[in-house]
Amino acid sequence: MCPAPRETAPAPDGRRACRSTLCGREWLAGVDEDANYLFQIPAATPKNPPQQRKRDRDRAERMRLAGGPMPSLREKAYAFARQRTIVRTSDFTAIGIPRHYLAWMCEEGWLVREGYGLYRAAEREAA
C-alpha cells in the first residue's frame, strides 16, 4: 500500500493512482491505458480553426472563379515572345512587362537579345 494514502484520488475510471512523490513505486501505462493516467490530454485538434481575413477569403474566391492563379510576368513575357519571332521592347511594355524584366530574363536564359531593343524567346530544353 502507498505510504501516503491521503494523497491518492480516484481516477475517472474508478481506479486509484498515487500522486505522491514519497511513493517509491513507478506506474507504467498498460496496453489500454494512457501514460498520463489521472489527467488525460486530449488530442491536439483545435475546435475552431483560425479564420481567414475577409479580404483573403475574397481573393481566394476570385482566384477559384478565374480558374487558378494568373501567370507571372516572366511566363507572360516568354509566352508572348514564343508567339512572335522577334519582339521589341515597346511590345513588352505595351502588355505591361517592365523593361528591367527583359534584362533579368536574358541573364536567366529565358530570352535572347538579338539587338538594341530586339528580343526572341530562347530555346528551352524539356526537363
C-alpha positions in Angstrom: 0.0 0.0 0.0 1.1 3.5 -0.6 2.7 5.3 2.4 0.7 8.4 1.7 -3.0 7.2 1.5 -4.4 10.7 1.8 -2.6 11.7 -1.4 -4.5 9.2 -3.5 -7.5 10.1 -5.6 -9.9 8.1 -7.7 -9.2 8.2 -11.4 -12.0 8.8 -13.9 -12.4 5.1 -14.5 -12.6 4.3 -10.7 -9.0 3.0 -10.2 -6.7 4.7 -7.7 -3.3 6.0 -8.5 -0.6 7.6 -6.4 0.1 11.3 -6.8 2.7 11.5 -4.1 6.4 11.8 -4.7 7.1 9.8 -1.5 5.8 6.7 -3.0 8.7 4.6 -4.4 6.6 2.8 -7.0 6.6 4.0 -10.5 3.5 3.5 -12.6 3.8 2.5 -16.2 0.9 2.6 -18.7 -0.7 -0.7 -19.7 -2.0 -1.8 -23.1 -5.3 0.1 -23.0 -4.1 2.9 -20.7 -2.7 6.4 -21.3 0.7 7.3 -19.7 -1.0 10.4 -18.3 -3.4 8.2 -16.2 -5.1 10.8 -14.0 -5.2 13.7 -16.3 -5.6 12.6 -19.9 -4.6 15.1 -22.5 -7.0 15.4 -25.4 -5.6 15.1 -29.0 -4.3 18.4 -30.3 -7.1 19.2 -32.7 -8.4 22.8 -32.4 -12.1 23.1 -32.1 -12.3 26.2 -34.2 -9.6 26.5 -36.9 -8.1 30.0 -37.3 -10.3 32.2 -39.5 -9.0 33.8 -42.7 -9.4 37.5 -43.1 -12.3 38.6 -45.3 -10.0 40.1 -48.0 -8.0 36.8 -48.1 -11.3 34.8 -48.5 -12.5 37.1 -51.2 -9.1 36.9 -53.1 -9.2 33.1 -52.9 -12.7 33.0 -54.2 -11.8 35.3 -57.1 -8.9 33.1 -58.0 -11.0 30.0 -57.8 -13.6 31.5 -60.1 -11.0 32.8 -62.5 -9.6 29.3 -63.0 -6.5 29.5 -60.9 -3.6 31.9 -60.3 -2.6 34.3 -63.0 0.7 33.7 -64.9 3.7 35.6 -63.7 5.2 38.4 -65.7 8.1 36.1 -66.8 5.7 33.4 -68.0 3.6 36.1 -69.8 6.7 37.6 -71.5 8.0 34.2 -72.5 4.7 33.1 -74.0 4.4 36.4 -75.8 7.9 36.0 -77.3 7.2 32.4 -78.3 4.2 33.6 -80.3 6.3 36.1 -82.3 9.8 35.5 -83.7 11.3 38.9 -82.8 9.8 41.2 -80.2 10.6 44.8 -79.5 10.9 46.4 -76.1 7.9 48.6 -76.8 5.8 45.5 -77.4 6.7 44.1 -74.0 5.9 47.4 -72.2 2.6 47.6 -74.1 1.4 44.4 -72.5 2.6 45.5 -69.0 6.1 43.9 -68.7 8.7 46.3 -67.2 11.9 46.8 -69.2 14.1 45.6 -66.4 12.4 42.2 -66.5 13.9 41.8 -70.0 17.5 42.1 -68.7 16.7 39.6 -65.9 15.2 37.2 -68.3 18.2 37.4 -70.7 20.5 36.6 -67.7 18.4 33.7 -66.7 18.2 32.3 -70.2 14.5 32.9 -71.0 15.1 35.5 -73.7 18.0 36.1 -76.2 18.9 39.7 -77.0 19.2 40.0 -80.8 20.0 43.6 -81.0 19.2 47.0 -79.5 15.6 46.7 -78.3 15.0 43.3 -80.0 14.5 40.0 -78.2 13.5 36.5 -79.1 12.4 33.5 -77.0 15.3 31.1 -76.0 15.0 27.5 -77.0 14.2 25.8 -73.7 15.1 22.2 -73.1 12.5 19.9 -71.7 13.2 18.7 -68.2 
